[in-house]
């Protein structure tokens, strides 16, 4: 309804105008079919969600790396996967999963993408249930080209952050990885 649109606009306008310093606790919605006013509670704008902060930062950083790698024809996800496969020389999904700490289905999807780009090849291992994965010559070439761009952007980001923040970032990510969820939920 027009009231909902106006309320949404006001919330967006004042939130941006006051740079999220304004506490918005309630929005008004009008149900047109009954013409009843309902007050709905929403989060305060300044509440911190650690997960959202990290996801937003990860998206921002991914975009920066992807832009830096754009000339190489691969993105940062593909670069990281190729780099690990190249480092291991010959590997399988289980070993990559252990090294990258990714969901197996996500990892499998990413492997299919770089396989379709002919950057890796796969074949049956000694155990026919295990898929042997290795980087192709084209994959090595792409990786070498992308590595130079990756080094440049990685160095620029490290310089931008400075040693102190770089070390804090490392510590924060270690701390998050070591969170014992049994203690949090007890």
C-alpha positions in Angstrom: 0.0 0.0 0.0 1.0 3.6 -0.3 1.5 3.9 3.5 3.9 1.0 3.5 5.9 2.6 0.7 6.0 5.9 2.5 7.1 4.3 5.7 9.8 2.3 4.0 11.0 5.5 2.3 11.0 7.4 5.6 12.9 4.7 7.4 15.5 4.5 4.6 15.8 8.3 4.3 16.2 9.1 7.9 18.5 6.1 8.5 20.8 7.3 5.8 20.5 11.0 6.8 21.3 10.4 10.4 23.9 7.8 9.5 22.2 5.1 11.6 22.4 7.1 14.8 18.6 7.3 14.9 16.9 4.6 16.9 14.1 3.2 14.8 12.1 0.8 16.9 8.8 0.7 15.2 7.5 1.0 11.7 3.9 1.4 10.8 2.2 -0.9 8.3 -1.3 -0.5 7.0 -3.2 -3.6 6.0 -5.3 -2.2 3.2 -7.9 -4.9 3.2 -8.9 -4.2 6.8 -7.4 -0.7 7.3 -5.9 -1.7 10.7 -2.7 0.0 11.9 -0.1 -2.5 13.2 3.1 -1.5 15.0 5.9 -3.9 14.2 9.1 -4.1 16.3 12.4 -4.2 14.3 16.0 -4.3 15.4 17.6 -1.1 16.5 19.8 0.2 13.7 22.9 0.4 15.8 22.8 -3.2 17.1 25.9 -5.1 16.2 25.7 -8.5 14.5 29.2 -10.0 14.4 28.1 -12.4 11.6 26.8 -9.6 9.4 29.9 -7.5 9.9 32.2 -10.4 8.9 30.0 -11.4 5.9 29.9 -7.8 4.7 33.7 -7.5 5.1 34.2 -10.8 3.3 32.0 -9.7 0.4 33.8 -6.3 0.1 37.2 -8.0 0.2 36.1 -10.6 -2.3 35.0 -7.9 -4.7 38.4 -6.1 -4.4 40.3 -9.4 -5.1 38.0 -10.3 -8.0 38.5 -6.9 -9.5 42.3 -7.3 -9.2 42.2 -10.7 -10.8 39.8 -9.8 -13.6 42.5 -9.7 -16.2 43.5 -13.2 -15.4 40.1 -14.6 -16.3 39.5 -16.3 -12.9 38.1 -15.0 -9.6 39.5 -15.3 -6.1 37.6 -18.5 -5.3 38.9 -20.2 -8.4 42.4 -18.8 -7.7 42.4 -20.1 -4.1 41.2 -23.5 -5.2 43.8 -23.7 -8.1 46.5 -22.6 -5.7 45.7 -25.4 -3.2 45.5 -28.1 -5.9 48.7 -26.9 -7.4 50.4 -26.9 -4.0 49.3 -30.5 -3.4 50.3 -31.5 -7.0 47.6 -34.3 -7.0 44.7 -34.4 -4.6 41.1 -35.4 -4.0 38.0 -33.7 -2.7 38.5 -35.1 0.8 42.0 -33.6 1.1 40.9 -30.3 -0.3 37.9 -30.3 2.1 40.3 -30.7 5.0 42.6 -28.0 3.8 40.0 -25.4 2.7 37.3 -26.1 5.4 34.5 -25.7 2.9 31.2 -27.5 2.6 31.7 -30.6 0.3 28.8 -29.5 -2.0 30.3 -26.0 -2.4 33.7 -27.5 -3.0 32.3 -29.9 -5.5 30.5 -27.1 -7.4 33.7 -25.0 -7.5 35.7 -27.9 -8.7 33.2 -28.5 -11.5 33.5 -24.8 -12.6 37.3 -24.9 -12.9 37.1 -28.3 -14.5 34.7 -26.9 -17.1 37.2 -24.1 -17.7 39.7 -26.8 -18.3 42.0 -25.6 -15.5 42.0 -28.9 -13.8 41.5 -32.5 -14.8 40.2 -35.4 -12.8 40.5 -39.2 -13.1 39.7 -42.2 -11.0 42.3 -43.0 -8.4 43.5 -46.4 -7.2 40.2 -46.6 -5.3 37.6 -46.0 -8.0 35.5 -44.1 -5.5 38.2 -41.4 -5.1 38.6 -38.8 -7.7 42.2 -37.7 -8.4 42.4 -34.0 -9.2 45.4 -32.1 -10.8 46.0 -28.8 -12.5 46.2 -28.7 -16.3 48.8 -26.7 -18.3 46.2 -24.1 -19.0 45.4 -24.0 -15.2 49.1 -23.5 -14.4 49.3 -20.7 -16.9 46.2 -19.0 -15.4 47.4 -19.5 -11.9 50.8 -17.9 -12.7 49.2 -14.9 -14.3 46.7 -14.5 -11.5 49.3 -15.0 -8.8 51.1 -11.8 -9.8 47.9 -9.8 -9.6 47.0 -11.5 -6.3 50.4 -10.6 -4.9 50.0 -7.0 -5.8 46.5 -6.6 -4.3 47.3 -8.6 -1.3 50.3 -6.4 -0.6 48.3 -3.2 -1.1 45.6 -4.4 1.3 48.3 -5.4 3.9 49.9 -1.9 3.6 46.4 -0.3 3.8 45.6 -2.2 7.0 49.1 -1.8 8.5 50.9 -4.4 10.6 48.8 -3.9 13.7 45.4 -4.4 12.0 46.8 -7.2 9.9 47.8 -9.0 13.1 44.5 -8.3 14.7 42.7 -9.7 11.6 44.7 -12.9 11.9 44.0 -13.1 15.6 40.3 -12.5 15.2 39.9 -15.1 12.5 41.8 -17.6 14.7 39.6 -16.8 17.7 36.5 -17.2 15.6 37.7 -20.6 14.3 38.4 -21.7 17.9 35.0 -20.7 19.3 33.6 -23.7 21.2 29.9 -23.7 20.4 29.2 -26.2 23.1 30.2 -23.5 25.6 28.3 -20.7 23.9 25.0 -22.7 23.8 25.3 -24.1 27.3 
